[in-house]
Amino acid sequence: MNNSDTAAPPPPESERQPVSLEALEGIFSAANRSNQPGLVVGISHRGRSIYRRGFGLASLEYGIANTPETRMRIASVSKQFTCFGALLLAEEGKLDLDAPVDKLLPELPRLEGYPTLRQFMTHTSGLHDSWDMHFMARGLVAPGPGIELRSARRQTAVNFAPGQSQLYSNTGYGLLSIAIERASGMSFEKFMKTRVFEPLGMRDTESIPSDFMIVPRLATMHQLLPDGSWRRGIGSSEDNQGAGAGVSTVDDLLCWLAQLRGHQRKVGSDRTWQAMTEVVTLANGFRTAYACGLVRNQYRGVEVMHHGGSLIGVASQLITVPAHELDIAIIGNCELFNPVELANQVIDLVLGDALTEARPAFADSEGLSHLFGTRWHSPTGMLIGFEDVGGKLGFSFFHSPPIPMLERHGDELRLGGGGAGPYVLKLSELAPAADGTAREELTMFDAGTAIRFKRLPAQRPSSLEAGKDLIGSYRVADLDATARVEAEGEQLLLHIDTNVGTRSSVLEALSDHVFGVAVRDPVFPARYAMTVDRSRTGRPAFELDGGRTRHVRFEPIDAPRG
C-alpha cells in the first residue's frame, strides 16, 4: 500500500489554520438583517475570543441593534446557576441535597415519597411541571406569585416515584429557589447576585423574576405570529426564579464556561465544581445525560456540556467542548433561529477534522411505512405516532404534528436525553410482522425502561360516538379548576374553567378510550393525550397526559347528560 492509500492523521490543533471570520459570518448570515430581531453570539477557543457579534434588532419598536453588550433572557440556561447556588450552600452545610425535603418544604404532599433537592436539580423528582399545568388550564394568563409551591401543594398524583425516571420539571427548580431562600435568609434574586454572579465575575447577569420589570440594556423578546406580524414575547410569571429568570450577556456566559472547565475559578470548592457535572443514575441503574442544570453527552465523537433555553420570544444555547476549550454562547430575542443547530455548526467549523464521527441525521422513512399510525401506552398515557415527512420518519408525541425528531445512531433511533428520556427505538424491534404489517406492540425505551406501546386502530371512531358518555362536568383538583365536555356540531370539546376564564380544546377519538387533545389557541397551542377510565359505574373519569405532566385526573361531578 502506498502513501496515497493511507489516510493521513489530522494535524495537531496548534498547526491548523485559524477559522476565517467569513466562514463564521456565513453560519449566522440569516440573522444578519436590520428589519427583524436576532441573536448575539460569543465564541472563545483556547482562552481567546474568536467571535463576538450582535445580529438584528434588540427592539423592533425603537430600531435598536443587538450588540455584544446587549442583555437577553437566557431562559432555562439559568438552571445551572441555580444548581451552583444550591451547591455553594451545601458546601457551607446549610443545605442537604440528598435528604427528603419534607423538613425544608413541609407544605408538600408526600404522595409516593418525598423527593430530594438533588432530584429537583436533575428532573428526577417525579413532580408535575407547574408551568405545563398552568398552560393546560389557563394559557398565558399571569398566575401571580407562588405558582410552583401552589401547584405542588395541590398535586394528587405524580409522574413517577422520586428517582424512578426522568422528566423535565420546572417545578423542581421553583421549589429549589424557595429552599435557597430559606437556607440563605435572602431573597433568591439577592442571593444569586451577591453569592453567585458577582463573585464569578458575571457583572451583567441577574435573576429577574418578571418580564414586566424594566431592566437596562435588556433586548425585547419578540414572538412571530402566523400572519407575519410581531408581538412582545412577555411571559406570564411574576416570580420565575431558578427555572428560567436569568438575564445575561455572551461575555458573562463565556466567563462562566471557562470556570466550569476549570480555568481560574473564583468561588466554590473543587468538589462543588465536580458535582456540577456529575450525571444522575436512576433507580433502574440507567445513567442519564443530565447533571446539575447541564447535559453531558457526545457530539461527533467529542464530549460536550450544554443547556438550551426557550421562552416565548427567546431562544438560547450555551455549550462547551472541554477537551478543545471551545466555548459558545448564543442568545436570541426571537425564535426565528435554532441556537442548538447554529452552535453545532460552529463546532463543525472550528474543530473540523478533530471530529471523528459524522453529524447525526434524522432517520429516513424508507422501509418503515408499516410503522405509520398511532400507538399508546396505558400506564403512562404516552401517545406516539409515526408518519412520512418529506422522506424522513416523522415522530408525533402526545398528539403533536409529526416532525423529524428521531436521530439514527447505528441500530437505534433516539430522541431526547436532556432532562427527559432518552427515548430509544431499536431497529431490530421495528421489523414488520411476517405478513408485512406492523406488529401490534412496539417497544420503546424511556430512560432505560422498556415501554410497550399498543397500536391504535387505523380506522378511528367518530369522536361524538366514542365520547358521548363523557359529556358533562368535572372537577380537576390538580388544576384548581372545573371542566366540561360538550358537543358542538360534529366536534367534541373540552372546556377547562378557572378563575381567569375558559381554555377550550378539540377532542379527537383515536380509539374508544384514547383521545387526542388540541387546544384552541393560535398564540399558544398545546397538545395532550386523554385516557378514559370506564372502570366505574356512571359517567367515566379521564386523565390528561402531556410531555412534562402525566395523570391529571378529571372526576365527574354530576349525572350524565343526554
C-alpha positions as CSV (number, residue, x, y, z in Angstrom):
1,M,0.0,0.0,0.0
2,N,1.5,3.3,-1.0
3,N,1.2,6.6,0.9
4,S,-1.7,7.8,-1.3
5,D,-3.8,4.9,0.0
6,T,-3.3,5.8,3.7
7,A,-5.4,8.4,5.3
8,A,-3.2,11.0,7.0
9,P,-3.9,11.7,10.6
10,P,-5.4,15.1,11.3
11,P,-2.8,17.7,12.1
12,P,-2.3,18.8,15.7
13,E,-4.8,21.5,16.6
14,S,-2.0,24.0,17.1
15,E,-1.0,23.6,13.4
16,R,-4.4,24.0,11.9
17,Q,-5.3,27.1,10.0
18,P,-7.4,29.5,12.1
19,V,-11.1,29.7,11.3
20,S,-11.8,32.6,9.0
21,L,-14.2,35.4,10.0
22,E,-16.0,35.0,6.7
23,A,-16.7,31.3,7.5
24,L,-18.2,32.2,10.9
25,E,-20.2,35.0,9.4
26,G,-21.7,32.6,7.0
27,I,-23.2,30.5,9.8
28,F,-25.1,33.5,11.1
29,S,-26.0,35.1,7.7
30,A,-29.7,34.5,8.0
31,A,-29.8,36.6,11.3
32,N,-27.9,39.5,9.7
33,R,-31.0,41.6,9.0
34,S,-31.9,45.1,10.0
35,N,-35.7,44.6,9.9
36,Q,-36.0,41.7,12.4
37,P,-34.9,40.6,15.9
38,G,-31.9,38.4,16.0
39,L,-29.0,37.0,18.0
40,V,-25.9,37.8,20.0
41,V,-23.0,35.4,19.6
42,G,-19.8,34.9,21.6
43,I,-17.2,32.2,20.8
44,S,-13.9,31.5,22.7
45,H,-11.3,29.0,21.7
46,R,-8.2,28.0,23.8
47,G,-8.9,31.0,26.0
48,R,-9.0,33.5,23.2
49,S,-12.1,35.3,21.9
50,I,-12.5,34.5,18.2
51,Y,-16.0,35.9,17.5
52,R,-18.2,38.4,19.3
53,R,-21.1,40.0,17.4
54,G,-24.8,41.0,17.5
55,F,-27.3,40.4,14.7
56,G,-30.6,42.0,14.1
57,L,-32.6,44.3,16.4
58,A,-32.8,44.4,20.1
59,S,-36.0,46.3,19.7
60,L,-38.2,46.5,16.6
61,E,-40.2,49.3,18.2
62,Y,-37.2,51.6,18.6
63,G,-34.9,50.3,15.9
64,I,-32.1,49.5,18.4
65,A,-29.5,47.0,17.2
66,N,-28.2,43.9,19.1
67,T,-24.6,44.3,20.2
68,P,-22.3,42.1,22.3
69,E,-23.2,44.2,25.3
70,T,-26.9,43.5,24.8
71,R,-28.5,41.7,27.8
72,M,-31.0,39.0,27.0
73,R,-33.3,36.5,28.7
74,I,-31.5,33.1,28.9
75,A,-34.5,31.1,30.0
76,S,-33.5,27.5,31.2
77,V,-29.8,28.2,30.8
78,S,-30.5,29.8,34.2
79,K,-30.9,26.3,35.8
80,Q,-27.1,25.6,36.0
81,F,-26.6,28.8,38.1
82,T,-29.4,27.9,40.4
83,C,-27.7,24.5,40.9
84,F,-24.4,26.1,41.6
85,G,-26.0,28.3,44.2
86,A,-27.5,25.3,46.0
87,L,-24.1,23.5,45.8
88,L,-22.5,26.5,47.5
89,L,-25.0,26.3,50.4
90,A,-24.4,22.6,50.6
91,E,-20.6,23.3,50.8
92,E,-21.4,25.5,53.8
93,G,-23.5,22.9,55.5
94,K,-26.7,24.9,55.0
95,L,-28.4,22.5,52.6
96,D,-28.5,18.7,52.5
97,L,-29.1,18.0,48.8
98,D,-29.8,14.3,49.4
99,A,-32.2,14.5,52.3
100,P,-36.0,14.2,51.7
101,V,-37.4,17.8,51.5
102,D,-40.3,17.3,54.0
103,K,-38.5,19.3,56.7
104,L,-37.3,22.1,54.5
105,L,-40.6,22.2,52.4
106,P,-43.2,20.9,54.8
107,E,-46.0,22.2,52.6
108,L,-45.5,19.4,50.0
109,P,-47.8,16.4,50.0
110,R,-46.0,13.1,50.4
111,L,-47.7,11.2,47.6
112,E,-45.2,8.4,46.5
113,G,-42.4,9.7,48.8
114,Y,-40.6,13.0,49.3
115,P,-38.1,13.9,46.7
116,T,-34.7,15.4,47.4
117,L,-33.2,18.7,46.3
118,R,-30.8,16.9,44.1
119,Q,-33.7,15.2,42.4
120,F,-35.2,18.7,41.8
121,M,-31.9,19.6,40.2
122,T,-31.8,16.5,37.9
123,H,-35.5,16.3,36.9
124,T,-36.0,13.0,38.7
125,S,-38.4,14.2,41.5
126,G,-41.5,13.0,39.6
127,L,-43.4,16.2,40.3
128,H,-45.7,17.6,37.6
129,D,-44.3,20.6,35.8
130,S,-46.1,23.6,37.3
131,W,-45.9,25.6,34.0
132,D,-47.3,22.8,32.0
133,M,-50.2,22.6,34.4
134,H,-50.7,26.3,34.3
135,F,-50.7,26.4,30.5
136,M,-53.1,23.4,30.4
137,A,-55.7,25.3,32.4
138,R,-55.0,29.0,31.9
139,G,-52.8,29.5,28.9
140,L,-50.7,32.7,29.1
141,V,-52.7,34.4,31.8
142,A,-50.4,35.7,34.5
143,P,-50.6,33.3,37.5
144,G,-49.4,35.6,40.2
145,P,-46.5,34.9,42.6
146,G,-46.0,31.4,44.1
147,I,-47.1,29.2,41.2
148,E,-44.6,26.4,41.8
149,L,-45.5,25.9,45.5
150,R,-49.2,26.3,44.9
151,S,-49.1,23.8,42.1
152,A,-47.0,21.3,44.0
153,R,-49.2,21.6,47.2
154,R,-52.4,20.6,45.3
155,Q,-50.9,17.7,43.4
156,T,-52.8,14.4,43.9
157,A,-50.6,12.3,41.6
158,V,-47.0,12.3,40.3
159,N,-45.4,11.5,37.0
160,F,-43.4,8.7,38.8
161,A,-42.0,8.0,42.3
162,P,-38.9,10.0,43.1
163,G,-35.7,8.7,41.4
164,Q,-37.6,6.1,39.2
165,S,-37.3,8.0,35.9
166,Q,-36.5,11.4,34.5
167,L,-38.9,14.0,33.1
168,Y,-38.2,17.7,32.8
169,S,-39.9,19.7,35.5
170,N,-39.7,23.4,36.2
171,T,-41.5,22.8,39.5
172,G,-38.4,21.3,41.0
173,Y,-36.4,24.4,40.2
174,G,-39.1,26.7,41.6
175,L,-39.0,24.7,44.9
176,L,-35.2,24.7,44.8
177,S,-35.3,28.5,44.7
178,I,-37.5,28.5,47.8
179,A,-35.1,26.2,49.6
180,I,-32.2,28.5,48.7
181,E,-34.1,31.5,50.2
182,R,-34.9,29.6,53.4
183,A,-31.4,28.3,53.8
184,S,-29.6,31.6,53.0
185,G,-32.0,34.1,54.6
186,M,-32.0,36.2,51.5
187,S,-34.3,36.6,48.5
188,F,-33.4,34.4,45.7
189,E,-32.5,37.4,43.5
190,K,-30.2,38.9,46.1
191,F,-28.5,35.5,46.8
192,M,-27.8,34.9,43.2
193,K,-26.4,38.3,42.6
194,T,-24.2,38.6,45.7
195,R,-23.2,34.9,46.2
196,V,-23.1,33.6,42.6
197,F,-22.9,36.2,39.8
198,E,-20.8,38.9,41.3
199,P,-18.2,36.5,42.8
200,L,-18.0,34.7,39.4
201,G,-17.3,38.0,37.7
202,M,-20.6,38.0,35.9
203,R,-21.4,41.7,36.3
204,D,-24.2,41.9,33.8
205,T,-26.1,38.8,35.0
206,E,-29.1,38.9,37.3
207,S,-32.2,36.9,38.1
208,I,-35.2,39.0,37.0
209,P,-38.4,37.3,38.1
210,S,-40.9,39.2,35.9
211,D,-40.9,40.3,32.2
212,F,-42.8,43.4,33.3
213,M,-39.8,44.8,35.1
214,I,-37.6,47.4,33.4
215,V,-34.1,46.2,33.0
216,P,-31.3,48.3,31.5
217,R,-29.9,47.2,28.1
218,L,-32.3,44.2,28.0
219,A,-33.5,43.2,24.5
220,T,-37.2,43.0,23.9
221,M,-38.5,39.5,23.4
222,H,-40.3,39.1,20.0
223,Q,-42.9,36.5,19.1
224,L,-43.7,35.9,15.4
225,L,-47.4,35.4,14.8
226,P,-48.9,33.2,11.9
227,D,-49.7,36.3,9.9
228,G,-46.1,37.5,9.9
229,S,-46.6,40.3,12.4
230,W,-44.7,40.5,15.7
231,R,-45.8,40.9,19.3
232,R,-44.0,41.2,22.6
233,G,-42.9,37.9,23.9
234,I,-43.9,38.6,27.5
235,G,-44.1,35.6,29.8
236,S,-46.8,35.4,32.4
237,S,-44.8,34.7,35.6
238,E,-44.2,37.3,38.2
239,D,-41.7,35.1,40.1
240,N,-39.9,33.0,37.5
241,Q,-36.8,32.3,39.7
242,G,-34.4,29.4,39.4
243,A,-36.1,27.7,36.5
244,G,-35.5,30.5,34.0
245,A,-35.3,34.0,35.3
246,G,-31.7,34.7,34.2
247,V,-30.7,37.8,32.2
248,S,-27.1,37.8,30.9
249,T,-24.6,38.7,28.1
250,V,-22.5,36.5,26.0
251,D,-19.3,37.8,27.7
252,D,-20.7,36.8,31.1
253,L,-21.7,33.4,29.9
254,L,-18.3,32.7,28.4
255,C,-16.7,33.7,31.7
256,W,-18.9,31.1,33.4
257,L,-18.0,28.3,30.8
258,A,-14.3,29.0,31.3
259,Q,-14.6,28.4,35.1
260,L,-16.9,25.4,34.5
261,R,-14.0,23.9,32.6
262,G,-11.6,24.7,35.4
263,H,-10.0,27.9,34.3
264,Q,-9.3,30.5,37.1
265,R,-12.2,29.6,39.2
266,K,-13.2,32.5,41.6
267,V,-15.6,30.8,44.0
268,G,-16.6,27.3,45.2
269,S,-14.5,24.3,46.1
270,D,-13.2,21.7,43.6
271,R,-15.8,19.3,45.0
272,T,-18.6,21.7,44.3
273,W,-17.5,22.2,40.7
274,Q,-17.1,18.5,40.2
275,A,-20.7,18.0,41.5
276,M,-21.9,20.4,38.8
277,T,-21.1,17.9,36.1
278,E,-22.0,14.6,37.8
279,V,-24.8,13.0,35.8
280,V,-27.6,11.2,37.7
281,T,-28.2,7.4,37.8
282,L,-31.8,6.3,38.1
283,A,-33.2,3.6,40.4
284,N,-33.2,1.2,37.4
285,G,-29.4,1.7,37.1
286,F,-29.7,3.8,33.9
287,R,-27.0,6.5,33.7
288,T,-28.7,9.7,32.3
289,A,-27.0,12.5,30.5
290,Y,-28.3,15.2,32.9
291,A,-26.1,16.7,35.6
292,C,-26.9,19.9,37.6
293,G,-28.6,22.0,35.1
294,L,-26.3,20.7,32.5
295,V,-26.4,18.0,29.8
296,R,-23.3,15.9,29.2
297,N,-23.2,13.8,26.0
298,Q,-21.2,13.2,22.8
299,Y,-21.3,15.2,19.6
300,R,-19.4,13.8,16.7
301,G,-17.0,11.9,18.9
302,V,-16.2,14.7,21.4
303,E,-17.8,15.3,24.8
304,V,-19.9,18.4,25.2
305,M,-21.6,20.1,28.1
306,H,-24.6,22.3,27.4
307,H,-28.1,23.5,28.1
308,G,-30.5,25.5,26.0
309,G,-33.3,27.7,26.9
310,S,-36.5,29.0,25.4
311,L,-39.4,31.1,26.4
312,I,-42.0,33.0,24.3
313,G,-39.8,35.2,22.1
314,V,-36.3,34.0,23.2
315,A,-34.0,31.0,22.4
316,S,-30.5,30.3,23.6
317,Q,-27.8,27.7,23.7
318,L,-24.7,27.6,26.0
319,I,-22.2,24.8,25.1
320,T,-18.6,23.9,25.7
321,V,-16.3,21.3,24.3
322,P,-14.0,20.9,27.3
323,A,-11.2,18.9,25.6
324,H,-10.8,21.6,23.0
325,E,-11.5,24.6,25.2
326,L,-14.2,25.7,22.8
327,D,-17.0,27.7,24.4
328,I,-20.0,29.0,22.6
329,A,-22.8,31.3,23.8
330,I,-25.8,32.1,21.5
331,I,-28.7,34.2,22.9
332,G,-31.6,35.3,20.8
333,N,-34.6,37.6,21.2
334,C,-36.9,35.7,18.8
335,E,-37.5,32.1,17.8
336,L,-36.6,32.5,14.1
337,F,-33.3,30.7,14.6
338,N,-32.2,27.4,16.2
339,P,-29.3,28.2,18.5
340,V,-28.6,24.5,19.1
341,E,-28.1,23.9,15.3
342,L,-26.1,27.1,15.0
343,A,-23.8,26.1,17.8
344,N,-23.3,22.7,16.3
345,Q,-22.3,24.3,13.0
346,V,-19.7,26.4,14.9
347,I,-18.3,23.2,16.5
348,D,-18.1,21.6,13.0
349,L,-16.3,24.6,11.6
350,V,-13.8,25.3,14.4
351,L,-12.9,21.7,15.2
352,G,-13.1,20.3,11.7
353,D,-11.2,17.1,11.3
354,A,-10.7,16.7,15.0
355,L,-14.3,15.4,15.0
356,T,-14.3,11.7,14.4
357,E,-17.9,11.0,13.7
358,A,-20.5,12.1,11.1
359,R,-23.2,14.6,12.1
360,P,-26.3,12.9,13.5
361,A,-29.0,12.6,10.9
362,F,-32.8,12.2,11.1
363,A,-34.0,8.7,10.3
364,D,-35.4,8.1,6.8
365,S,-38.9,6.7,6.5
366,E,-38.0,4.3,3.7
367,G,-38.7,0.7,4.7
368,L,-40.6,1.8,7.8
369,S,-44.0,2.6,6.3
370,H,-45.5,-0.3,8.3
371,L,-45.0,1.8,11.4
372,F,-47.2,4.7,10.3
373,G,-50.1,5.3,12.7
374,T,-50.6,6.0,16.4
375,R,-49.6,4.0,19.4
376,W,-50.4,4.3,23.1
377,H,-49.0,3.1,26.5
378,S,-51.7,2.6,29.1
379,P,-49.7,3.1,32.4
380,T,-48.2,6.4,31.4
381,G,-50.8,7.6,29.0
382,M,-48.0,8.3,26.5
383,L,-49.1,8.7,22.9
384,I,-46.7,8.4,19.9
385,G,-47.2,8.3,16.2
386,F,-45.2,7.8,13.0
387,E,-45.7,9.3,9.6
388,D,-43.6,10.2,6.5
389,V,-42.5,13.8,6.5
390,G,-40.6,14.7,3.3
391,G,-38.9,11.3,3.2
392,K,-37.9,11.4,6.9
393,L,-39.6,9.4,9.7
394,G,-41.9,12.0,11.3
395,F,-42.5,11.4,15.0
396,S,-45.5,12.6,17.0
397,F,-45.5,12.9,20.7
398,F,-48.8,13.4,22.6
399,H,-50.8,14.2,19.5
400,S,-48.4,16.8,18.2
401,P,-48.0,17.3,14.5
402,P,-45.3,14.8,13.3
403,I,-41.9,16.2,12.5
404,P,-38.5,14.5,12.0
405,M,-37.0,14.2,15.5
406,L,-35.6,10.7,15.6
407,E,-31.8,10.5,15.0
408,R,-30.2,7.4,13.8
409,H,-27.3,6.0,15.8
410,G,-26.2,2.6,14.5
411,D,-29.1,0.3,15.0
412,E,-31.0,2.7,17.2
413,L,-33.3,5.7,16.7
414,R,-33.0,8.2,19.5
415,L,-34.8,11.2,20.8
416,G,-34.2,13.4,23.9
417,G,-31.9,12.8,26.8
418,G,-31.6,16.4,28.0
419,G,-33.8,16.1,31.1
420,A,-36.3,13.6,29.5
421,G,-35.8,10.2,28.1
422,P,-33.7,9.4,26.1
423,Y,-36.4,7.6,24.1
424,V,-34.8,4.8,22.1
425,L,-36.2,2.5,19.5
426,K,-34.1,-0.4,18.3
427,L,-34.3,-1.1,14.6
428,S,-34.4,-4.8,15.2
429,E,-37.7,-4.2,17.1
430,L,-39.2,-2.2,14.3
431,A,-39.2,-5.0,11.7
432,P,-42.7,-5.8,10.3
433,A,-44.7,-8.9,11.2
434,A,-44.5,-12.0,8.9
435,D,-47.3,-10.6,6.7
436,G,-45.5,-7.3,6.2
437,T,-47.8,-5.3,8.5
438,A,-46.8,-3.6,11.8
439,R,-46.6,-5.5,14.9
440,E,-49.4,-5.0,17.4
441,E,-46.9,-3.9,20.1
442,L,-43.8,-1.8,19.8
443,T,-41.1,-1.4,22.5
444,M,-39.5,1.9,23.2
445,F,-37.0,2.5,26.0
446,D,-37.6,5.6,28.2
447,A,-34.6,6.3,30.4
448,G,-33.6,2.7,30.2
449,T,-37.1,1.2,31.0
450,A,-38.8,-0.8,28.3
451,I,-42.3,0.6,27.4
452,R,-44.6,-1.5,25.2
453,F,-47.0,0.6,23.0
454,K,-50.2,-0.9,21.6
455,R,-51.2,0.0,18.1
456,L,-54.4,2.0,17.9
457,P,-56.9,1.2,15.1
458,A,-56.2,2.8,11.7
459,Q,-60.0,3.3,11.3
460,R,-60.8,5.9,14.0
461,P,-64.3,6.1,15.5
462,S,-66.5,9.1,15.5
463,S,-65.4,11.4,18.3
464,L,-69.0,12.1,19.3
465,E,-69.9,8.4,19.3
466,A,-66.8,7.4,21.2
467,G,-67.1,10.2,23.7
468,K,-70.9,10.6,24.2
469,D,-70.7,9.2,27.8
470,L,-68.1,11.9,28.6
471,I,-70.5,14.8,28.2
472,G,-70.9,16.6,31.5
473,S,-69.0,18.4,34.2
474,Y,-65.8,17.5,36.1
475,R,-63.7,18.6,39.0
476,V,-59.9,18.8,38.4
477,A,-58.1,19.2,41.8
478,D,-54.6,19.4,40.4
479,L,-55.5,22.4,38.2
480,D,-57.8,24.1,40.8
481,A,-60.4,24.1,38.1
482,T,-63.6,22.6,36.8
483,A,-64.2,21.3,33.3
484,R,-67.0,20.5,30.8
485,V,-67.2,18.1,27.9
486,E,-69.7,19.3,25.3
487,A,-70.8,18.6,21.8
488,E,-70.5,21.4,19.2
489,G,-71.8,20.3,15.8
490,E,-69.7,17.4,14.8
491,Q,-67.0,18.1,17.3
492,L,-66.5,17.1,20.9
493,L,-65.0,19.9,23.0
494,L,-63.2,20.0,26.4
495,H,-63.6,23.3,28.3
496,I,-61.4,23.9,31.4
497,D,-63.0,26.7,33.6
498,T,-60.8,28.6,36.0
499,N,-60.9,31.9,37.9
500,V,-59.4,33.7,34.9
501,G,-61.6,32.2,32.1
502,T,-62.0,29.2,29.9
503,R,-59.5,27.2,27.9
504,S,-61.1,25.1,25.2
505,S,-59.8,22.1,23.2
506,V,-61.0,19.8,20.5
507,L,-61.1,16.1,21.3
508,E,-60.3,13.7,18.6
509,A,-61.1,10.0,19.2
510,L,-58.2,7.7,18.4
511,S,-59.9,4.6,19.8
512,D,-62.9,4.1,22.0
513,H,-61.0,5.2,25.1
514,V,-58.0,7.3,23.8
515,F,-58.4,10.8,22.5
516,G,-56.0,13.4,21.2
517,V,-56.5,16.9,22.7
518,A,-55.7,20.0,20.6
519,V,-56.0,23.3,22.4
520,R,-57.8,26.1,20.6
521,D,-55.2,28.9,20.9
522,P,-53.5,30.4,17.9
523,V,-50.8,32.1,20.0
524,F,-50.1,29.3,22.4
525,P,-51.5,25.9,21.2
526,A,-50.7,22.8,23.1
527,R,-51.4,19.0,22.6
528,Y,-52.2,16.3,25.1
529,A,-53.5,12.7,25.2
530,M,-56.7,11.8,27.0
531,T,-57.3,8.3,28.5
532,V,-60.8,7.4,29.5
533,D,-61.4,5.3,32.7
534,R,-64.7,3.4,32.4
535,S,-63.9,1.1,35.4
536,R,-66.7,2.8,37.5
537,T,-70.4,2.9,37.2
538,G,-72.0,6.0,35.7
539,R,-70.1,8.6,33.7
540,P,-66.4,7.8,33.3
541,A,-63.4,9.8,34.6
542,F,-60.4,10.6,32.4
543,E,-56.8,11.7,32.6
544,L,-54.8,14.2,30.5
545,D,-51.1,13.4,29.9
546,G,-48.5,15.6,28.2
547,G,-44.8,15.9,27.6
548,R,-44.0,17.0,31.1
549,T,-47.1,16.2,33.1
550,R,-48.9,12.9,33.5
551,H,-52.1,11.7,35.2
552,V,-54.1,14.9,35.6
553,R,-57.4,13.4,36.6
554,F,-60.8,14.8,35.8
555,E,-63.5,13.4,38.1
556,P,-67.2,13.6,37.1
557,I,-69.3,15.8,39.4
558,D,-72.8,15.4,38.0
559,A,-75.1,12.9,36.3
560,P,-74.6,12.0,32.6
561,R,-76.3,14.3,30.1
562,G,-78.3,13.0,27.2
